[in-house]
Amino acid sequence: MVKKSPTKPPAEHLRESPAHDSVRLEALFASIGEGVIATDETGAITRMNQMALDLLGLTRADVMGKHFLSTIISVHDNGHPLDVFERPIVKAFQTGKTISARTLYQQKNGALLPVHITVAPIIFRGRPIGAIEVFRDLTTEIEADKLKSDFISIASHQLRTPLSAINMYTSMLRDGLAGEVSKEQLPYLQTILTSVERMNVLIDTLLNITRIESGGIVIKPRMARVDNLAREMLTEFVPAARAKSIDLTSQLPETMEPISTDTLLIREICANLLNNAIKYTPQGGRVHFELSETPKEVLWKVTDTGYGIPENAQKNIFLKFFRAENITNKDVSGTGLGLYLIKNIAESLGGELWFESTENVGSTFHFSLPKEILRS
Ligand code: ADP
């Protein structure tokens, strides 16, 4: 017979006294493997675990009761301290939400420590009574990332040499430099050349991504007329549009004042947007390319009547390697790297990249570039 266990009496004896509670809380705090800092509602530090103290090279005496903002110094990559309103803890107090960010914390000896922080307001009876921040050292992650980027960069460079030999010799074969090429052989050679071209584009993208991820994009500004650049880009894409019977139209200003910008980077952005618009629009659709300006900005717009981006995929579209489900079952090749790359480029130029899209109706991608930043 199975014996029914008796209902346990209330575990009075297991309840802790408030003093015991506080000891347990202290022990819990100390054993967390990441840095933890708690503040009261004025921002004064009330607790900081040993990991946090060790990571920042501080002692308990350096921090207890001191104000978080003046004790925990956070700086930008360029070494400038973050403005008060940029500090995640301030944002968490202002919004009542959990805020995550990456930043550099200044250690007591002045060295900078890359960290990922998550800070949340502590709400008690609907009122913020303080904040709690958890942060972790990113040094090892950054080193691993750098090794990965270096590897991709070296591998890509090494791939280029044999690829240019394939390109050159195949072109020579196609052009009859090694004897007459038959009608059957010609399309084969052409397919090899197209594949080589695709591989070159992929290598360029990979190299650009490693460049971005290892310390930003180098911007080489020069005075240029972006309306002329847009006309050139459009001409480049006419054959691709024609091959799919896509009606490629445009609205470009007749003339624009030159601005100081990096034309190579702008080209990369426009080429990606035009390429995607044509790639993700079925035969017979329309793609429209528009350039305009306001006193403060230059605006590019690429609209297509293509497959569109499903609503549930829209939040992920700028993530590395992401491709939406509605196109992965179609025969359209891609890597999911282009938008990630050009979003980073747009932002490093001080601009923005965004889109609207409706599945099976089409998409519009916008790229805006402030003129002020371009001049500075
Ligand atoms: P790739 O085109 O190589 O897959 P991208 O980073 O350029 O990579 O694009 C990421 C994804 O965004 C695509 O795989 C596709 O799902 C979606 N996408 C981008 N542009 C468009 C567009 N104009 N129309 C529909 N989907 C698009």
Residues whose N, C-alpha, C, O or C-beta is under 5 A from the ligand:
A	BS01	ADP	N276 A277 Y280 G306 Y307 G308 I309 I317 F322 R323 A324 I327 S333 G334 T335 G336 L337 G338 L339 Y340 S363
